[in-house]
Amino acid sequence: MVVTSLDREREKGHSLALLQAEFIEFYFEKKSAESMAEDTAKFQALRAQADLFSAQPLVPYSPAPYRFKYRYRTDDGVRDGTCQDWEIEWTFMKWSKKYGEDETLVKMTEIFAELYPEKGMLFAMGTHSRYPDVWLINGIIRLDEIKQLSLLQARKLRTRSRQSPFI
């Protein structure tokens, strides 16, 4: 279910939500050397744990040197959030090898600040058990905006579906 208020979801005791928000801005911040070292150490600690389901080692990880962020408006007001989705970091890392860092940031801005908001997108939001009142952007879902059918369109669809089971 798509929601427009994170405060209402929290009041209901929910910790996951698909958020439809008004997009304001996509931006990125350069990480400090200390932050990069911390991110790498966290991943290495996770990587060192045994995996019950796979004997193969994980793919080597290098964190992206940027934090990718969104500013957006919900029914609760304007918020800023860091995108925690591994796919956005993976996109940066893959494209920067092909296009270089500067061109990659331009391309990512075109997609995440122009194309996705124009075509429609949702934020997959979640909270952490340690910080239940802090909502994190766990993912970006590209989804066309669903337009409500007019009464006439809905009637045509019902009539056609009765005529043939293949429509």
PyMOL CGO cylinders between C-alpha atoms (Angstrom):
from pymol import cmd
from pymol.cgo import CYLINDER

trace = [
    CYLINDER, 0.00, 0.00, 0.00, 1.34, 3.40, -1.00, 0.3, 1, 1, 1, 1, 1, 1,
    CYLINDER, 1.34, 3.40, -1.00, 1.31, 6.09, 1.70, 0.3, 1, 1, 1, 1, 1, 1,
    CYLINDER, 1.31, 6.09, 1.70, 1.94, 9.83, 1.82, 0.3, 1, 1, 1, 1, 1, 1,
    CYLINDER, 1.94, 9.83, 1.82, 2.72, 10.26, 5.55, 0.3, 1, 1, 1, 1, 1, 1,
    CYLINDER, 2.72, 10.26, 5.55, 5.49, 8.58, 7.51, 0.3, 1, 1, 1, 1, 1, 1,
    CYLINDER, 5.49, 8.58, 7.51, 4.24, 10.03, 10.80, 0.3, 1, 1, 1, 1, 1, 1,
    CYLINDER, 4.24, 10.03, 10.80, 0.87, 8.27, 10.35, 0.3, 1, 1, 1, 1, 1, 1,
    CYLINDER, 0.87, 8.27, 10.35, 2.66, 5.01, 9.54, 0.3, 1, 1, 1, 1, 1, 1,
    CYLINDER, 2.66, 5.01, 9.54, 4.77, 5.31, 12.70, 0.3, 1, 1, 1, 1, 1, 1,
    CYLINDER, 4.77, 5.31, 12.70, 1.65, 6.04, 14.78, 0.3, 1, 1, 1, 1, 1, 1,
    CYLINDER, 1.65, 6.04, 14.78, 0.18, 2.78, 13.44, 0.3, 1, 1, 1, 1, 1, 1,
    CYLINDER, 0.18, 2.78, 13.44, 3.32, 0.96, 14.55, 0.3, 1, 1, 1, 1, 1, 1,
    CYLINDER, 3.32, 0.96, 14.55, 4.50, 0.30, 10.99, 0.3, 1, 1, 1, 1, 1, 1,
    CYLINDER, 4.50, 0.30, 10.99, 8.19, 0.15, 10.16, 0.3, 1, 1, 1, 1, 1, 1,
    CYLINDER, 8.19, 0.15, 10.16, 7.97, -0.36, 6.39, 0.3, 1, 1, 1, 1, 1, 1,
    CYLINDER, 7.97, -0.36, 6.39, 6.22, 1.81, 3.83, 0.3, 1, 1, 1, 1, 1, 1,
    CYLINDER, 6.22, 1.81, 3.83, 6.06, 2.58, 0.12, 0.3, 1, 1, 1, 1, 1, 1,
    CYLINDER, 6.06, 2.58, 0.12, 6.10, 6.35, 0.12, 0.3, 1, 1, 1, 1, 1, 1,
    CYLINDER, 6.10, 6.35, 0.12, 4.73, 8.56, -2.61, 0.3, 1, 1, 1, 1, 1, 1,
    CYLINDER, 4.73, 8.56, -2.61, 6.33, 11.94, -1.98, 0.3, 1, 1, 1, 1, 1, 1,
    CYLINDER, 6.33, 11.94, -1.98, 6.79, 15.17, -3.85, 0.3, 1, 1, 1, 1, 1, 1,
    CYLINDER, 6.79, 15.17, -3.85, 10.33, 15.08, -5.18, 0.3, 1, 1, 1, 1, 1, 1,
    CYLINDER, 10.33, 15.08, -5.18, 12.34, 18.23, -4.44, 0.3, 1, 1, 1, 1, 1, 1,
    CYLINDER, 12.34, 18.23, -4.44, 15.99, 17.39, -5.01, 0.3, 1, 1, 1, 1, 1, 1,
    CYLINDER, 15.99, 17.39, -5.01, 18.50, 14.59, -5.58, 0.3, 1, 1, 1, 1, 1, 1,
    CYLINDER, 18.50, 14.59, -5.58, 22.02, 15.41, -4.42, 0.3, 1, 1, 1, 1, 1, 1,
    CYLINDER, 22.02, 15.41, -4.42, 25.23, 13.78, -3.30, 0.3, 1, 1, 1, 1, 1, 1,
    CYLINDER, 25.23, 13.78, -3.30, 27.85, 14.51, -0.65, 0.3, 1, 1, 1, 1, 1, 1,
    CYLINDER, 27.85, 14.51, -0.65, 31.49, 13.47, -0.76, 0.3, 1, 1, 1, 1, 1, 1,
    CYLINDER, 31.49, 13.47, -0.76, 32.40, 11.14, 2.11, 0.3, 1, 1, 1, 1, 1, 1,
    CYLINDER, 32.40, 11.14, 2.11, 35.38, 11.94, 4.31, 0.3, 1, 1, 1, 1, 1, 1,
    CYLINDER, 35.38, 11.94, 4.31, 38.36, 9.58, 4.41, 0.3, 1, 1, 1, 1, 1, 1,
    CYLINDER, 38.36, 9.58, 4.41, 37.28, 8.54, 7.92, 0.3, 1, 1, 1, 1, 1, 1,
    CYLINDER, 37.28, 8.54, 7.92, 33.77, 7.73, 6.72, 0.3, 1, 1, 1, 1, 1, 1,
    CYLINDER, 33.77, 7.73, 6.72, 35.13, 5.70, 3.79, 0.3, 1, 1, 1, 1, 1, 1,
    CYLINDER, 35.13, 5.70, 3.79, 37.39, 3.72, 6.16, 0.3, 1, 1, 1, 1, 1, 1,
    CYLINDER, 37.39, 3.72, 6.16, 34.45, 3.13, 8.52, 0.3, 1, 1, 1, 1, 1, 1,
    CYLINDER, 34.45, 3.13, 8.52, 32.18, 1.91, 5.68, 0.3, 1, 1, 1, 1, 1, 1,
    CYLINDER, 32.18, 1.91, 5.68, 34.88, -0.45, 4.41, 0.3, 1, 1, 1, 1, 1, 1,
    CYLINDER, 34.88, -0.45, 4.41, 35.52, -1.83, 7.91, 0.3, 1, 1, 1, 1, 1, 1,
    CYLINDER, 35.52, -1.83, 7.91, 31.80, -2.48, 8.49, 0.3, 1, 1, 1, 1, 1, 1,
    CYLINDER, 31.80, -2.48, 8.49, 31.53, -4.41, 5.24, 0.3, 1, 1, 1, 1, 1, 1,
    CYLINDER, 31.53, -4.41, 5.24, 34.68, -6.40, 5.95, 0.3, 1, 1, 1, 1, 1, 1,
    CYLINDER, 34.68, -6.40, 5.95, 33.26, -7.40, 9.35, 0.3, 1, 1, 1, 1, 1, 1,
    CYLINDER, 33.26, -7.40, 9.35, 30.06, -8.60, 7.70, 0.3, 1, 1, 1, 1, 1, 1,
    CYLINDER, 30.06, -8.60, 7.70, 32.03, -10.38, 5.01, 0.3, 1, 1, 1, 1, 1, 1,
    CYLINDER, 32.03, -10.38, 5.01, 34.07, -12.26, 7.63, 0.3, 1, 1, 1, 1, 1, 1,
    CYLINDER, 34.07, -12.26, 7.63, 30.92, -13.89, 9.04, 0.3, 1, 1, 1, 1, 1, 1,
    CYLINDER, 30.92, -13.89, 9.04, 30.13, -17.41, 7.87, 0.3, 1, 1, 1, 1, 1, 1,
    CYLINDER, 30.13, -17.41, 7.87, 27.30, -17.70, 5.35, 0.3, 1, 1, 1, 1, 1, 1,
    CYLINDER, 27.30, -17.70, 5.35, 24.91, -20.58, 5.94, 0.3, 1, 1, 1, 1, 1, 1,
    CYLINDER, 24.91, -20.58, 5.94, 23.67, -20.62, 2.34, 0.3, 1, 1, 1, 1, 1, 1,
    CYLINDER, 23.67, -20.62, 2.34, 26.76, -20.03, 0.23, 0.3, 1, 1, 1, 1, 1, 1,
    CYLINDER, 26.76, -20.03, 0.23, 30.30, -21.30, 0.40, 0.3, 1, 1, 1, 1, 1, 1,
    CYLINDER, 30.30, -21.30, 0.40, 31.45, -18.75, -2.17, 0.3, 1, 1, 1, 1, 1, 1,
    CYLINDER, 31.45, -18.75, -2.17, 33.04, -15.54, -0.89, 0.3, 1, 1, 1, 1, 1, 1,
    CYLINDER, 33.04, -15.54, -0.89, 31.16, -12.30, -1.40, 0.3, 1, 1, 1, 1, 1, 1,
    CYLINDER, 31.16, -12.30, -1.40, 32.08, -9.97, -4.22, 0.3, 1, 1, 1, 1, 1, 1,
    CYLINDER, 32.08, -9.97, -4.22, 34.85, -7.57, -3.10, 0.3, 1, 1, 1, 1, 1, 1,
    CYLINDER, 34.85, -7.57, -3.10, 33.37, -4.30, -1.91, 0.3, 1, 1, 1, 1, 1, 1,
    CYLINDER, 33.37, -4.30, -1.91, 34.60, -0.76, -2.22, 0.3, 1, 1, 1, 1, 1, 1,
    CYLINDER, 34.60, -0.76, -2.22, 32.16, 1.81, -0.88, 0.3, 1, 1, 1, 1, 1, 1,
    CYLINDER, 32.16, 1.81, -0.88, 31.11, 4.66, -3.12, 0.3, 1, 1, 1, 1, 1, 1,
    CYLINDER, 31.11, 4.66, -3.12, 32.88, 7.88, -2.17, 0.3, 1, 1, 1, 1, 1, 1,
    CYLINDER, 32.88, 7.88, -2.17, 29.53, 9.70, -2.03, 0.3, 1, 1, 1, 1, 1, 1,
    CYLINDER, 29.53, 9.70, -2.03, 26.30, 9.60, -0.06, 0.3, 1, 1, 1, 1, 1, 1,
    CYLINDER, 26.30, 9.60, -0.06, 23.29, 9.88, -2.36, 0.3, 1, 1, 1, 1, 1, 1,
    CYLINDER, 23.29, 9.88, -2.36, 20.45, 11.88, -0.86, 0.3, 1, 1, 1, 1, 1, 1,
    CYLINDER, 20.45, 11.88, -0.86, 16.92, 13.06, -1.54, 0.3, 1, 1, 1, 1, 1, 1,
    CYLINDER, 16.92, 13.06, -1.54, 14.96, 16.04, -0.33, 0.3, 1, 1, 1, 1, 1, 1,
    CYLINDER, 14.96, 16.04, -0.33, 11.24, 15.36, -0.57, 0.3, 1, 1, 1, 1, 1, 1,
    CYLINDER, 11.24, 15.36, -0.57, 7.90, 16.54, 0.80, 0.3, 1, 1, 1, 1, 1, 1,
    CYLINDER, 7.90, 16.54, 0.80, 5.33, 14.31, 2.47, 0.3, 1, 1, 1, 1, 1, 1,
    CYLINDER, 5.33, 14.31, 2.47, 2.09, 15.18, 4.21, 0.3, 1, 1, 1, 1, 1, 1,
    CYLINDER, 2.09, 15.18, 4.21, 4.33, 15.63, 7.27, 0.3, 1, 1, 1, 1, 1, 1,
    CYLINDER, 4.33, 15.63, 7.27, 6.56, 18.27, 5.68, 0.3, 1, 1, 1, 1, 1, 1,
    CYLINDER, 6.56, 18.27, 5.68, 9.96, 18.43, 3.99, 0.3, 1, 1, 1, 1, 1, 1,
    CYLINDER, 9.96, 18.43, 3.99, 12.49, 15.70, 4.76, 0.3, 1, 1, 1, 1, 1, 1,
    CYLINDER, 12.49, 15.70, 4.76, 16.05, 14.86, 3.72, 0.3, 1, 1, 1, 1, 1, 1,
    CYLINDER, 16.05, 14.86, 3.72, 17.22, 11.27, 3.57, 0.3, 1, 1, 1, 1, 1, 1,
    CYLINDER, 17.22, 11.27, 3.57, 20.23, 9.26, 2.50, 0.3, 1, 1, 1, 1, 1, 1,
    CYLINDER, 20.23, 9.26, 2.50, 19.45, 6.48, 0.05, 0.3, 1, 1, 1, 1, 1, 1,
    CYLINDER, 19.45, 6.48, 0.05, 20.61, 3.22, 1.68, 0.3, 1, 1, 1, 1, 1, 1,
    CYLINDER, 20.61, 3.22, 1.68, 19.93, 1.18, -1.47, 0.3, 1, 1, 1, 1, 1, 1,
    CYLINDER, 19.93, 1.18, -1.47, 23.00, -0.82, -2.53, 0.3, 1, 1, 1, 1, 1, 1,
    CYLINDER, 23.00, -0.82, -2.53, 21.92, -0.44, -6.16, 0.3, 1, 1, 1, 1, 1, 1,
    CYLINDER, 21.92, -0.44, -6.16, 22.61, 3.29, -6.18, 0.3, 1, 1, 1, 1, 1, 1,
    CYLINDER, 22.61, 3.29, -6.18, 26.17, 2.69, -4.93, 0.3, 1, 1, 1, 1, 1, 1,
    CYLINDER, 26.17, 2.69, -4.93, 26.60, -0.19, -7.38, 0.3, 1, 1, 1, 1, 1, 1,
    CYLINDER, 26.60, -0.19, -7.38, 25.44, 2.09, -10.22, 0.3, 1, 1, 1, 1, 1, 1,
    CYLINDER, 25.44, 2.09, -10.22, 28.00, 4.70, -9.23, 0.3, 1, 1, 1, 1, 1, 1,
    CYLINDER, 28.00, 4.70, -9.23, 30.83, 2.17, -8.95, 0.3, 1, 1, 1, 1, 1, 1,
    CYLINDER, 30.83, 2.17, -8.95, 30.05, 0.44, -12.25, 0.3, 1, 1, 1, 1, 1, 1,
    CYLINDER, 30.05, 0.44, -12.25, 29.47, 3.61, -14.26, 0.3, 1, 1, 1, 1, 1, 1,
    CYLINDER, 29.47, 3.61, -14.26, 32.46, 5.46, -12.83, 0.3, 1, 1, 1, 1, 1, 1,
    CYLINDER, 32.46, 5.46, -12.83, 34.73, 2.74, -14.27, 0.3, 1, 1, 1, 1, 1, 1,
    CYLINDER, 34.73, 2.74, -14.27, 33.13, 3.28, -17.67, 0.3, 1, 1, 1, 1, 1, 1,
    CYLINDER, 33.13, 3.28, -17.67, 32.46, 7.04, -17.73, 0.3, 1, 1, 1, 1, 1, 1,
    CYLINDER, 32.46, 7.04, -17.73, 34.62, 8.52, -14.98, 0.3, 1, 1, 1, 1, 1, 1,
    CYLINDER, 34.62, 8.52, -14.98, 33.39, 10.03, -11.74, 0.3, 1, 1, 1, 1, 1, 1,
    CYLINDER, 33.39, 10.03, -11.74, 32.20, 13.42, -13.02, 0.3, 1, 1, 1, 1, 1, 1,
    CYLINDER, 32.20, 13.42, -13.02, 30.21, 12.06, -15.98, 0.3, 1, 1, 1, 1, 1, 1,
    CYLINDER, 30.21, 12.06, -15.98, 28.74, 9.34, -13.77, 0.3, 1, 1, 1, 1, 1, 1,
    CYLINDER, 28.74, 9.34, -13.77, 27.42, 11.93, -11.32, 0.3, 1, 1, 1, 1, 1, 1,
    CYLINDER, 27.42, 11.93, -11.32, 25.86, 13.84, -14.22, 0.3, 1, 1, 1, 1, 1, 1,
    CYLINDER, 25.86, 13.84, -14.22, 24.23, 10.66, -15.59, 0.3, 1, 1, 1, 1, 1, 1,
    CYLINDER, 24.23, 10.66, -15.59, 22.96, 9.62, -12.15, 0.3, 1, 1, 1, 1, 1, 1,
    CYLINDER, 22.96, 9.62, -12.15, 21.47, 13.08, -11.64, 0.3, 1, 1, 1, 1, 1, 1,
    CYLINDER, 21.47, 13.08, -11.64, 19.70, 12.82, -15.02, 0.3, 1, 1, 1, 1, 1, 1,
    CYLINDER, 19.70, 12.82, -15.02, 18.16, 9.49, -13.98, 0.3, 1, 1, 1, 1, 1, 1,
    CYLINDER, 18.16, 9.49, -13.98, 17.44, 9.97, -10.28, 0.3, 1, 1, 1, 1, 1, 1,
    CYLINDER, 17.44, 9.97, -10.28, 16.58, 13.70, -10.38, 0.3, 1, 1, 1, 1, 1, 1,
    CYLINDER, 16.58, 13.70, -10.38, 14.88, 14.00, -13.76, 0.3, 1, 1, 1, 1, 1, 1,
    CYLINDER, 14.88, 14.00, -13.76, 13.77, 10.75, -15.40, 0.3, 1, 1, 1, 1, 1, 1,
    CYLINDER, 13.77, 10.75, -15.40, 12.50, 8.86, -12.35, 0.3, 1, 1, 1, 1, 1, 1,
    CYLINDER, 12.50, 8.86, -12.35, 10.55, 11.78, -10.83, 0.3, 1, 1, 1, 1, 1, 1,
    CYLINDER, 10.55, 11.78, -10.83, 9.02, 12.62, -14.25, 0.3, 1, 1, 1, 1, 1, 1,
    CYLINDER, 9.02, 12.62, -14.25, 7.89, 9.06, -14.92, 0.3, 1, 1, 1, 1, 1, 1,
    CYLINDER, 7.89, 9.06, -14.92, 6.94, 8.24, -11.34, 0.3, 1, 1, 1, 1, 1, 1,
    CYLINDER, 6.94, 8.24, -11.34, 8.78, 6.76, -8.40, 0.3, 1, 1, 1, 1, 1, 1,
    CYLINDER, 8.78, 6.76, -8.40, 8.24, 5.61, -4.85, 0.3, 1, 1, 1, 1, 1, 1,
    CYLINDER, 8.24, 5.61, -4.85, 10.59, 5.46, -1.90, 0.3, 1, 1, 1, 1, 1, 1,
    CYLINDER, 10.59, 5.46, -1.90, 10.81, 2.11, -0.12, 0.3, 1, 1, 1, 1, 1, 1,
    CYLINDER, 10.81, 2.11, -0.12, 11.09, 3.33, 3.46, 0.3, 1, 1, 1, 1, 1, 1,
    CYLINDER, 11.09, 3.33, 3.46, 11.98, 1.51, 6.64, 0.3, 1, 1, 1, 1, 1, 1,
    CYLINDER, 11.98, 1.51, 6.64, 13.06, 2.09, 10.20, 0.3, 1, 1, 1, 1, 1, 1,
    CYLINDER, 13.06, 2.09, 10.20, 15.79, 0.44, 12.26, 0.3, 1, 1, 1, 1, 1, 1,
    CYLINDER, 15.79, 0.44, 12.26, 15.12, -1.25, 15.59, 0.3, 1, 1, 1, 1, 1, 1,
    CYLINDER, 15.12, -1.25, 15.59, 17.64, 1.07, 17.30, 0.3, 1, 1, 1, 1, 1, 1,
    CYLINDER, 17.64, 1.07, 17.30, 16.09, 4.20, 15.80, 0.3, 1, 1, 1, 1, 1, 1,
    CYLINDER, 16.09, 4.20, 15.80, 12.36, 3.51, 15.34, 0.3, 1, 1, 1, 1, 1, 1,
    CYLINDER, 12.36, 3.51, 15.34, 11.48, 7.16, 14.69, 0.3, 1, 1, 1, 1, 1, 1,
    CYLINDER, 11.48, 7.16, 14.69, 14.05, 7.60, 11.91, 0.3, 1, 1, 1, 1, 1, 1,
    CYLINDER, 14.05, 7.60, 11.91, 12.86, 6.60, 8.45, 0.3, 1, 1, 1, 1, 1, 1,
    CYLINDER, 12.86, 6.60, 8.45, 15.52, 5.41, 5.98, 0.3, 1, 1, 1, 1, 1, 1,
    CYLINDER, 15.52, 5.41, 5.98, 15.28, 5.34, 2.21, 0.3, 1, 1, 1, 1, 1, 1,
    CYLINDER, 15.28, 5.34, 2.21, 15.94, 1.66, 1.60, 0.3, 1, 1, 1, 1, 1, 1,
    CYLINDER, 15.94, 1.66, 1.60, 15.24, 1.77, -2.11, 0.3, 1, 1, 1, 1, 1, 1,
    CYLINDER, 15.24, 1.77, -2.11, 13.91, 3.67, -5.08, 0.3, 1, 1, 1, 1, 1, 1,
    CYLINDER, 13.91, 3.67, -5.08, 11.10, 2.07, -7.05, 0.3, 1, 1, 1, 1, 1, 1,
    CYLINDER, 11.10, 2.07, -7.05, 10.49, 3.36, -10.56, 0.3, 1, 1, 1, 1, 1, 1,
    CYLINDER, 10.49, 3.36, -10.56, 6.73, 3.04, -11.06, 0.3, 1, 1, 1, 1, 1, 1,
    CYLINDER, 6.73, 3.04, -11.06, 4.46, 4.78, -13.52, 0.3, 1, 1, 1, 1, 1, 1,
    CYLINDER, 4.46, 4.78, -13.52, 1.84, 6.88, -11.83, 0.3, 1, 1, 1, 1, 1, 1,
    CYLINDER, 1.84, 6.88, -11.83, -1.44, 4.96, -11.88, 0.3, 1, 1, 1, 1, 1, 1,
    CYLINDER, -1.44, 4.96, -11.88, -4.20, 7.01, -13.40, 0.3, 1, 1, 1, 1, 1, 1,
    CYLINDER, -4.20, 7.01, -13.40, -7.75, 6.37, -12.27, 0.3, 1, 1, 1, 1, 1, 1,
    CYLINDER, -7.75, 6.37, -12.27, -9.92, 4.92, -15.02, 0.3, 1, 1, 1, 1, 1, 1,
    CYLINDER, -9.92, 4.92, -15.02, -12.90, 6.93, -16.08, 0.3, 1, 1, 1, 1, 1, 1,
    CYLINDER, -12.90, 6.93, -16.08, -16.28, 5.27, -15.61, 0.3, 1, 1, 1, 1, 1, 1,
    CYLINDER, -16.28, 5.27, -15.61, -16.58, 4.82, -19.39, 0.3, 1, 1, 1, 1, 1, 1,
    CYLINDER, -16.58, 4.82, -19.39, -13.13, 3.15, -19.66, 0.3, 1, 1, 1, 1, 1, 1,
    CYLINDER, -13.13, 3.15, -19.66, -13.91, 0.80, -16.80, 0.3, 1, 1, 1, 1, 1, 1,
    CYLINDER, -13.91, 0.80, -16.80, -17.25, -0.18, -18.40, 0.3, 1, 1, 1, 1, 1, 1,
    CYLINDER, -17.25, -0.18, -18.40, -15.51, -0.93, -21.74, 0.3, 1, 1, 1, 1, 1, 1,
    CYLINDER, -15.51, -0.93, -21.74, -12.95, -3.13, -19.99, 0.3, 1, 1, 1, 1, 1, 1,
    CYLINDER, -12.95, -3.13, -19.99, -15.67, -5.08, -18.13, 0.3, 1, 1, 1, 1, 1, 1,
    CYLINDER, -15.67, -5.08, -18.13, -17.67, -5.56, -21.33, 0.3, 1, 1, 1, 1, 1, 1,
    CYLINDER, -17.67, -5.56, -21.33, -14.63, -6.75, -23.31, 0.3, 1, 1, 1, 1, 1, 1,
    CYLINDER, -14.63, -6.75, -23.31, -13.56, -9.13, -20.55, 0.3, 1, 1, 1, 1, 1, 1,
    CYLINDER, -13.56, -9.13, -20.55, -17.01, -10.82, -20.61, 0.3, 1, 1, 1, 1, 1, 1,
    CYLINDER, -17.01, -10.82, -20.61, -16.74, -11.37, -24.35, 0.3, 1, 1, 1, 1, 1, 1,
    CYLINDER, -16.74, -11.37, -24.35, -13.35, -13.08, -24.28, 0.3, 1, 1, 1, 1, 1, 1,
    CYLINDER, -13.35, -13.08, -24.28, -11.40, -14.69, -21.50, 0.3, 1, 1, 1, 1, 1, 1,
    CYLINDER, -11.40, -14.69, -21.50, -8.16, -13.58, -23.25, 0.3, 1, 1, 1, 1, 1, 1,
    CYLINDER, -8.16, -13.58, -23.25, -8.65, -9.82, -22.92, 0.3, 1, 1, 1, 1, 1, 1,
]
cmd.load_cgo(trace, "trace")
